[in-house]
């Protein structure tokens, strides 16, 4: 099933509160440059990485369990197996959209999101969508 381009554009069109699972300190990794771009565009980033203390000066949470308030979206920079486990155990009411990056496709995760009325994007890079539609 293809992603809805309109959904991706609408989500990225205005700053939102987004949890980023798997942020990275390595500037050449998507887990760094995508959340940095979103942050630079005014998004409120809630970074998660158990091995980092901060990301772009923002305190880094150690796990998704530490996110207590609702966020507009969850961007997961993990491998397929980890991403599926995260989504299987997710409290869906906290998020209106789940986004898996390029190279990650999960029919199982899509089905879970649809069953819980959560928008779902997979195998897409937010940076590329922004560059294509907003620059």
Phi, psi and omega in degrees: 000136182276156175285151177273110182302320180300318179299315181296316181295315179298318181296320184273355186285332179227146181302141182220175175265118185228132175272132179242109180272120179094033174299156183230152174270354181274115188295343180270001181259145179301330177294350173255302191287333177288308178297329176296316178300314179298317177300315179296335178271006174100001177290144173273115184261132172247098185278142176232124172194116184294349183255006180235148177269327180208159178222119182054036180080005180257132178303131181267128176283156182270334180205165178296335178297339180279352178274111185259336182258160177294143174234157180288329183206163175231119177253122187250113174256075177219169178289170185303312182301313179296317181299317179296320177296318179300312183291323177300325184260011187284144169271093190299331183296347179280344188227144175261345180211138173244133184231122173255136187284179179309137177090351181248116180231128182216097175304324179297316180292320177301314181298315179299318179295315179298318179297334181255014178055041177247130177297147186222132176231137177222157174057036178224147178256119178305324180299316180294322177296316179298313181297324182285322189249346187236000180247000000 
